[in-house]
Amino acid sequence: MENIYQKVYEQKNIFTNSLQKIASYILENPRLFAVSSATEAGKQIGVSETTIIRFCKQLGYKGYKELQEEVQNILLQRSSLSDYVEDKKVDGGTENSIKQLMASDAGNIQKMMQQLSEESLSTAVTKLTNADRVIVAGVRSSHALASWFSYSLDLIHGNTRMYNPGTDDILLRLSELTEKSVFVGFSFHRYAVDTINIAKHAKDKGAFVIGITDSSFSPITAYCDLVLNVQLSGKSTLDAAPAVMSLSNSIIASISLENNEKVKQRVELFDSINGKDFFD
């Protein structure tokens, strides 16, 4: 739904309060527009049908039906996994096909490096370093990326928790956030609503919200204080994973370098525990 997102973000500063309300719904609950009439959508949002139509025309659509058809088409679009498979078709007779794919990943990392500003990276490191608590979230294709980042940051810095929907009470986790806390949301196509909602509530609590995502118009950006955008040519998170891992590792490494004494203390604590019963 990047096209609709883009239209919303380009005009969000000139929306009236009513149009802002509709924009929030289309970012957070697009299925409402896919299955409901303009009248039904208006009732749920708390605006009139006329306002819904005005919103559609503000975005450049002829009417509600045209916007609804685009939402439906996007929600039914093929998985980005298809793009991943198509992009990997290489000459099977080439001896170095695996190395070629590795070179492609290296190229994506170079591209990401050009996109990200030193200021943004420095801000991320500073905020994470000074945070009293860090909550990290990412589900589906973003889960592994969020999990590795959370584990590594907690290992070298502490005070980091990965949100686990199976065992964590999200209201309890959010209640622990302060204005010195940081929420890091990994949100890639297709953008899971859970992570976006947590980002919204974390921001409401006054925490600093960092979004690691694949588009300047992905829905989580509406609630981010800082966006680290890994915008590559492929839609699949699998394609973005090597670049995201490189970004995550570099942030962790920068934090460890800037907080050498604290890291030493954590290493000493780690090494003081006899781990022979846990490792071969």
PyMOL commands that set and color helices and strands:
alter all, ss='L'
color gray80, all
select helices_A, chain A and resi 2-14+17-28+30-35+38-45+49-58+64-75+80-87+97-115+118-130+140-156+170-175+193-204+219-223+237-258+260-271
alter helices_A, ss='H'
color red, helices_A
select strands_A, chain A and resi 134-137+160-162+182-187+208-213+226-229
alter strands_A, ss='S'
color yellow, strands_A
deselect
rebuild
show_as cartoon
